[in-house]
Amino acid sequence: MNEVGVLNAYQNNGIGRKLVRLLCGHGKTLGCSEAWVLIEKSNSAAKKMYLGAGGKEAQEPIVLITFND
């Protein structure tokens, strides 16, 4: 999953959670058995949305490696 966003005016209405559930359900129909998304620690709204949609926070920390030109 790359990103699920909801306009500020419509946040906290369950729209994002529903979208994530629909995306995961569609993935299952395509044969996917897992989905994942990375978020920044400071993005509490995204964390709330993804956990509210049934996601589980990984216990192992993720290492992000970036390359700059």
Beta strands, then each sheet from edge to edge (+ up, - down):
end
